[in-house]
Amino acid sequence: MRRVGWTVVVVAFLCGAGIALAQGSGPQQTLQVSVKPAKAGTRKHPRNVTLNVVTRTVVPPGVTKPTISKAVIDFPKGAVYNGGKFPHCSEPTLDGRGPGACPKGSKIGSGAVDAFAGPIEAKPRVTAFNGPGRNHVELFLQTDTPVQIAQDIEGTLTRGSGPYGLRLTLPIPQALQVVVGLPVNLVSFQTRIAKSGLIQAASCPKSHKWPFAITAFTTDGQQLHGVTTVHCR
């Protein structure tokens, strides 16, 4: 069930938000995160939260649009992922038989992608699953138009450093980097994780701001960085 397709476009959103790009500057990665409720628990009694993440690749006019080969997202200290407490689905299952073959209760969220491969725009839906081994997340992309897409991205969670407690590494499969012989250019990727008890917040720093960061690695060797904070208490 492994099919090709993926990825994305120019973002008018940024113009509406008043974000200007300098002429001649390179591609930029933006990051928006919301956490609900924005109130942490404690180490002994962490609080369940839902998480919504949106990242966009913004390219100034006249600059070559990059193809992303890997993305790394950092989450704040005190973030807890309870993957071992829930059913899981695997990358081979998703790519081979699709979401319908995943165990009941393994779905953890959903989202959407907007992307271009040359003149072809695709908007796959994203279905998120808890992955195996307590530290994996599966993001399954699927659409039937204008091309068929049915491809999983498996992310791995590891311990973070500095102000970050968790790091999610997402290698982009080759089938999502090149479609019908054309490089894919990501502009937006949104995912909401809403499984109760899967993600918890155990602390809020003295600054009352949870830090988040993303680094997008491109096939031509660039590293595009984006950071944001979420007010917490």
Secondary structure, 3 states (H helix, E strand, C coil): CCECCCCCCCCHHHHHCCCCCCCCCCCEEEEEEEEECCCCCCCCCCEECEEEEEEEEECCCCCCCCCEEEEEEEEECCEEECHHHCCCCCHHHHHHHCHHHCCCCCEEEEEEEEEEECCEEECCEEEEEECHHHCEEEEEEEECCCCCEEEEEEEEEEECCCCEEEEEEEECCHHHCEECCEEEEEEEEEEEECCCCCEEECCCCCCCEEEEEEEEEECCCCEEEEEEEEECC
